[in-house]
Amino acid sequence: MKPAGTASSPRRGASIFDHDPESLRAWAIERDLPRYLADQVLRWVHERGVIDPAKMTDVSRRGRELLLESIRFGEAVELAAPLASDGTRKILLGWPDSDETGGASLPMLGEEPEKQTECVMIPAEDRRTACISSQVGCPVGCRFCASGLGGLEGNLTRGRIVEQAWRLGRLPGSGRITNVVFMGMGEPLANLTAVTAAIRTLHARWGLGISARRITVSTVGLPAAIRKFSTFDLPVTLALSLHAPNDELRREIIPWATYSTVPELLDACQEYFRRSGREITVEYILLGGFNDRVEHARELAAHAGRLRCNINLIRYNEVAGLPFQRPSSDDVHRFQAELRRRGVNAHIRASRGRDIAAACGQLRHERRNAGLPQAHEAR
């Protein structure tokens, strides 16, 4: 039986980002090419940032020709890449439709791909964090989030997940990616096989070489999915998107909350902690006048007391057409103070990229609803 996150061999015509050394060696052997071609190609892609086989000078001419014929080197079309005043950079990516043979068809000239996702590079003094998507759209449909406004349009493959991080790491002046968070579009645990396979590439020495402890998977939470993920053999961080301290409030804003209770979610997270040894991160979006009162902080502190966790408080970024408001600074700090007074490790996450619609799904939503406005491109 394969361990969690072990993917089958890439389909015909797969992306180079779907491959690992084992699958690429098998591809080479089938074509009477040397096994070491796999190491050469992956070194060009992940260490040197080259995705044009014609430029892989230590690969034989026949090898380069066969690579071009049967493997796709970069599938995404960059539709926009706005740069925020704080240095945050978002990329809106369009993905070609896959055909039955595993190939991909591009849209007609002048048309944009229907399938679009977002990824974000968040720079800080000592880190470069890539925030990536796991699905096109989202099945959860949180009432405050732009990602799920059009529902779920499909899962991303291992390769398309990895390609986002690769592209963010190749932005001019971005520097090497140090952290990856699955906090973009989609519910990662609803695409578990592709997500865990992608994590292996992100973590591997032959891949992006990112420590497992610097990779975070954020989930809105289904207890069975969390328990299944707890068997994954890499100690990544689990982040629970709780966003409300009780079931009544949570079910008003998260449709999937009808399938489980807050205590059931916390029990599943506790199991993840026991298996992985990794402290849980609880994410809590503060919605002005809805879940940001002192009494809500007291309820949340009671839950935190039964779980090894830290709490990230997130100020809501408004989404056009949705009824929720950004909380006041006073309410945010009052909420944090109440948690800390009760012994909870609570931090307020800095808002980044507000001037480029950096929250989940915002840029895609705004482009689709505003006649494809011009992005503020970096110069």
Beta strands, then each sheet from edge to edge (+ up, - down):
strand 1: 77-80
strand 2: 89-95
strand 3: 97-98
strand 4: 104-105
strand 5: 115-123
strand 6: 128-131
strand 7: 135-137
strand 8: 152-155
strand 9: 179-182
strand 10: 215-219
strand 11: 237-241
strand 12: 280-286
strand 13: 309-315
strand 14: 346-349
sheet 1: 1+ 2- 5+ 6- 9- 10- 11- 12- 13- 14-
sheet 2: 3+ 4-
sheet 3: 7+ 8-
end
